[in-house]
Amino acid sequence: MHTSTREGSNRKFYALDTNVLIHDPNAVFNFEEHRVLVPMVVLEELDKLKVGSTALAADARQSVRTIDAILGSATPQQIMEGVDIERAHTQQRMGTLGIMMPREPSTAILPLHSNDNRIINDLLALQTLHLDADVVLVTKDINMRLKARGSGLQAEDYHNDQLISDIDNLTTGYHALVGSFWDQVEAIAPQDIRGEHYHTMERTVLETVLREPFYPNQFFYDQKEFVGRIYRVEDTQVVIEMLNTGVLMRQKAWGMVPRDLFQAMAMYLLFDPEMDLVTLNGAAGSGKTMLALACALEQTLENKQYQRIIATRSTRGLDEDIGFLPGTETEKMQPWLGAFTDNLEALHAEDFDPGSSQEFVGAKVPIQFKSLNFVRGRSFQQSFMIVDEAQNLTPHQIKTIVTRAGQGTKVVCLGNLAQIDTPYLGATSSGLAYMSERFKGFEHGGSITLEGVARSRLAAYAESHL
């Protein structure tokens, strides 16, 4: 066992709150050469949370296992001094991990009625013992950060898995051009670069026209009804799939046609058999669930490309409440997945007998409603998997779901980053934003931000005025 006794004014003590370890069970590895502390109060909270089959309990158990793997057979004295954190992929030891014991109640500054106050009091006492080092509380609880700073303690959010600082920087999946794309290209490269369906052009030319970074499976459109999709990005060249507004707007999925160009671009990615992952972000009523369900039915029932449709979602309260609902897993999930059944009804609203149409779909297509609690440890083959309300997932949870995709499975994540219901998550730290950024260079993944409200003129007015 290797321990570290390095003490320097540039080293910091980072104390992790429970919500950080739930958000990212591997958070202890992300503080470089500094000393990471897990307060005893946090271990007590993890102990209470670890029981059960919920996603929360699974994250708590993984956090405890990670801490135990690092501390291993270290003696109590070594744990108090800090045990070296070894990175498995590099075999490099950077920083230490220790357990922070509670301090004497007589030294408390804040009342001891809450665990948050107990942690802050313990860190304030630690700060007086290490005047040459910074003591920092890391928590995703805004109110706890405010109390800590008000008590004279440094406090910050956990940002290691936050890839963007402003939601406006999130990739939309498309670029809008003023005027004609071809006129701008010819002004840069006078030679004739028009091709048939795909065309290879110099990367520097497209960079000059778009004037911002681009990635595979992004679209760009001009004011002359030309639409291009960046099919592949190479070192010096870019392969472009040449489309137009008419081609995209004539798509049809289970009787549904796109209402605007943004829905059309999303539908194009959903139909592409080379797309293993599609992310749709948009306001309520922009058509995310309807598009995904229509394309899933078309490719499962008509094209036989997939064997089943798997629908799941994240919602606050699901982990705790599903166990108390009667019936099978599918029956338990029905109240939470009303959006799917509502959209299924809408897709058949104009049929002669809508009820019979829905019964036909239910009999022909195995639509399985799965709880996120039971997605862990599974592997889904030849499935069209729809994850609704993905904005409420942490980056760790989104990874758990996406890695369940087996051969021939397409994963479609839907969400609205303006409607996050999970505590300690924001638009920039949501798993939906994290995945959109992480996969924007993946040749078999695409992301589209839908615009507009498709429900009704009342919904559109409410979206912009309320």
N, C-alpha and C positions, 0 to 999 in steps of 0.2 A: 504493500500500500504506500502510495506516494502522497505526501502532504506538502502544503506550501506555507511558508512563514514569511513570504515577501510582504513587506509593509512599505508603501511609498505614498507620497502625497498625491500622486496621480491615479492611484487605485481607488475604486469606489466600492461601497457596500450597496448592493441592490437587494432590497427585500421584496419578495413577490407575494402579491395578494392572491387569494383563492381564485378569483375570477380570471386572473392571468393564466393560471395553470389549467383551468377548465377551457379557456379560449385556445390555448396552445400547450398541450401536455409536454412538449419538448422545449418549452421556453427557457429552461435553465441552461441550455447550450448556447444561447444567443447574447451573452454579455461579455464576450471576448476575455480579456485578462483580468476582469474584475471579480470581486467576491460576491457570490449569490447566496442570499439567506432565505430560508423558508421558515417563517415564524411557527412556533408550536401551535398557535391558534389556528393557523392555516391547515396544518396536518389534522387537527381535530375536526375541522369543517370537511376536509376531504374524506375523513373516515365516515362521517355521517352521510355524505353524498354518494359513496362508492357502491351502496347496496341497491340492487334492482337491475332491470333490463333496459333502462332508458339510455339515451345518448349521453345525458349528463353524467349518469353513473359510470358509463364506459370511459368517458374522458377522465373522471376522477380516478378510476382504477389505473388507467395508463399513466397518469401523473405520479401516482404513488409508486408504481413499478419503476418508472424512470428515476425517481429519487433514490429508490432502494438499489438500483443497479449501479449508480454512481458511488453511493456510500459503501456498498458491499460489506466487507468485514472490518471496516474501520472501527477503531476503538472510540469510546465516548470522548476522550481527549482529542483525538484526531478530528472528530466531527466538529468539536468546538473551535478548533484552529482552522478548519476548512480542508476538505478533501479535493484533490485535483480533479477537474472535469476533463475526462478523456474523450476526444472526438473519434468515433469509430472509423470514419472514412479517412482520417488522416493520422490516427494514432498520436495526435498532438495534444498536449495538456495545456489548456489555457484557462486561467481562472480557477476558483474553488467554489465548492458548495458546502454549506453548513446549516445546522438547525439553530434558530435563535430562541433561546429560552426566555420565559416571562421574567420580568423584573419585579422588584418589590413593590407592592401596591402603595407603599408610603411615598414613592417617588412619582406617582401618577400625576399628570397635569390635567388630563381630561377625565370625566366620570367613567367608571368601569362598567357601565350598563350594557355596552355593546362590544362585539369582537373588534370592530373597526377601531374604536378608541383604545382597546388593549394593545393592538398592534402599533398604533401611533405612539402611545406612551412608551412601549418597549424600544422603539426606534429613537425616540428622543433621549432615552437613557443611554442607548448605545452611542449616540452622537456625542454625548459628553465624555465618553471614554476614548473616543478616536477623533480628537480635534484636528488632526492632520489629514483626515480623509473625509470624503463626502459620503453621507448616508442618504440614500434615495429610496423612497417608497414607489413601487411600480404597481399601479392598479388601474383597472378600467372603470372604476367607480368615480364619477366626477365629483360627487359630494365628499367622498373620502379624500380625494386630492385637495379639495378646498379646505377641509378641516386640517389636513396635514400641513399645508402651507400656512394656514392661519396660526398654527402652533409653532411655526419656525422650522419646519422640516421640508426638505426638497421632495417633490412628488411629480411623477410623470405618467403618461399613458404608455401602454405597450404598443410599439409601432413596428416591430420587426417584420410582421407579415403585411404591413400596409405599404402598397407599392406606389400609391399616388397620394399627394397631399391635398389635392383639390378635385372634387368630383367632376368639375368641368374638364379635367384632363383625361377622363376616362374615354377609351376608344369607343367611337360610335359605330364603326364598321363601314363608314362611307365618307366620301369627300364630295362636296358640292363645288362645281366650277362655274365661273361667270363666262358667258359667251359660249363659243364652240371649242371643244377639246382639240379637234383636228386643225383648226386655224392656229391655235397656240402651238401645237406640235410642229406644224409646217414652218412657223416663224422661227423656230429653234433649229429644226432639221429639215431643210427644204426637200430632201429626197422623199420619194413616195414610200410611205411606211405602211400603207393599208394592206391587210391580209384577208384571209377568209374568216374562219371562226376564231382562231387563236393567232396571236401575233407576238413576235419577240422584238423588243425595242431596247435601246440603251437605257440603263438605269438612270443616268444623269439627266436624260431628257424628261423622264417622268418626275424626277425630283424637282426639276425646274418648274414644271407645270403645277404639281400639287402643292409644293412649298411647305410640306410637313411630312413627318415620317409615315411610311406606309408598310403594310404587312400582307402576307398571303390571305386571300379570301375577303379582302376589303373591296368595296365598290367605289366607283367615282362616276358622277353623272354631270352633264352640262345642260345648258338651256336649249339645246337642239335635239333633245330626246335620245342622245347617245348615252349608253351606260356601259362601263367596262368593269370587269372583275379582275383583280390582281391574282392570277392563277398560281404563279410561282415566282419567287424572288431569288435571283442568283447573284454572284459577286458583281458582275458588270452589266447584266441584262435582266429584264423583267418580261415574263410571259403573261400576256393579257388576253382574257377571254372577252371577245367583243359582242356586246348585247345591245339592246335598245329598249326603250320604254314599252313599246308595243309588245315585244316578245315576253317581257316580264309580266305585263298586266293581263295577258291572255292565259296565264296559268290558272289551273283549276284543281282544287283539292276537295273531294267529297261534295261537289256542288258549290263550293265556296270559291269566290274570286277575290283577289286582293283589292282593297279599297284605295290604296295609294302606293306610291313607289317603294316606301319603306317596308310595307307588308309584302310587296312583291319580291324585294330582295331577301327578306327573311324566308319566304316560301321557297325561293330558289335554293337557298342553303339547306332547308329542311328536306328538299327532294333529292339533293345531291348525294348519291351513294358513297362518295368519297369523304363526306363530312361525318366524322365520328362524334363530334361535340358541337352543339349550337347553343349559344346563349342569347336570350331575348330579354332586353331590359326596356321597360316603358311604363307609362302612367297607367292607372286603373282604366280599363276600357279600351286600351289601345289594340287589343286583339291578340294578345300573347297566347292565352290558353286556347282560344278558338283556332288559331293558325296551327298550333302544335297538334291539337286533337284531330283536325281535319286532315292534315298531312299524315298523321299516324294511321288513321282509318284507311286512307287511300293506299298507302304503301303496305298495309297489313292485309286488308281484305281484297283489294283489287290486284295489286302487283305481287302479293305474296313474298315481299322482300323481308318481312319480319314475321315471326311466329306469334308474337303477343305484344300487347301494350301494357306497360307497367306505369302506373300513376302513383306518385307519392308527393308529399309536401311537408314543409316545416311550418309549424305554427306554435306560438307560445301556449303552453298548457297542454299540448298534445302528449308529451311524455308522461305527465302526471295523470291526465284525465282518461286516456284511452283504456286503461286497465279497468275502469269502472263502468264502461259502456258494455251492454249485453251483446252476445252473439260472437260470430267468428271474426277473424282479423278484418276481412273485407267489410263485414257489417259494422264493425267498430269504426272503420275509416270513413264510412259513407257520410256522416255529418260533416267531417272535415274536408271532404272532397266534393262538396256541392258544386264548386265551380266547374268540374268536369261534367257532371250530370246536367247542369244548366246549359252548358255549351253543346252537349250532345242533343238536348232538346231543341236548341236553336238551329242546329244544323239540319234538323228534320222538320222544322216548323211548317214548311210549305208543302210537305208530302201529303198525299191524299189521306193517309192514316198514320200520323206521326207516331202513335203508340206502337203500331206494328213494325214500323221502321226501326225504332229503338230496340224492340225485342229481337228483330232480325240481326242487328249489329251485335247485341249481347250474346246471341246464340252462335254467331259465326266467328266473332273475334274475342279471344280471351283477354278481357280488360281486367287486369289485376290491380287492386288498390292495396298498396303496401305501406306499412308504417316504417318510418326511418329507423325505428328501433330494431326492426327485423331485416334491414338491408345489410347491416354489418355482418361480415362473414359469408355472405352469399355471393354467387357469381351468376350473372344473367346473360344467357346466350341468345343470339338472334332476336333481340327485343328492342322495341322502341320505348325508351324510358323517359318519362316526363317528370321533372322535379319542379313542382310549383312552389311559390313563395321562397325561392332560393336566397332572397336577400336576408333572410333570418338565420342563415347558416354561417358558422365561423369558417375561416379558411381550412381548419383542420377537419371539420365535418364535411365540407365540400369535397375534400380529397378522399375521405372515406367512401363517399358515394360514387364518385367518378371512377375510382379504382375497382369498383364492383363490376364494371362493364366487361363482358366476355366477348368472344368472337362474334362479329356480325351485329353488334349492338350499337345503337345510336343513343346518345344521352342529350336531352334537351332541357336546359335549365331556364326557368322563367322567373322574373322578379321585377320589383319596383323599388329602386333604392331610395325613393322618397317615403316609403312606408315600411320602416323597419320596426318590428315590435319586440325584438329581443333586447334585454338589458345588456349594456356594455358594448353594443355594436353600433357603429355609425356607417354612413354611406361609404367612406373611404376604407373602413376596416371590414366590411362585409365580405363573406366568402364569394358572393356573386361578382363584386368588383375585383377581388383578388384573382378569381379564375379568368375573368375577361382579360386582365392584364397579363397573366402568366401564359395564356394560350394564344396571344395575338400573333406569335410567330410560328404557330403550329400549322402545318400545311393541311391538316385534316380537321381543323376547327375554325369556327367563325362566330362573330358576335355582331348583333344588330340592335340598335336603339330605336324602338318604334316611336313615332310621333303622332300626336293627335288623339282624340277620344272618339272611338267608333260606336259607343253605345247609343247616344242620342244627342240632339242639340241641347237638351237640358243638362246632360252630363258634361258636354263640352263647355257649356257656360259655367257650370259649377267648378270644373277643374281649373279654369282660369280666373274666376272671380271670388271663390270662397277660400 
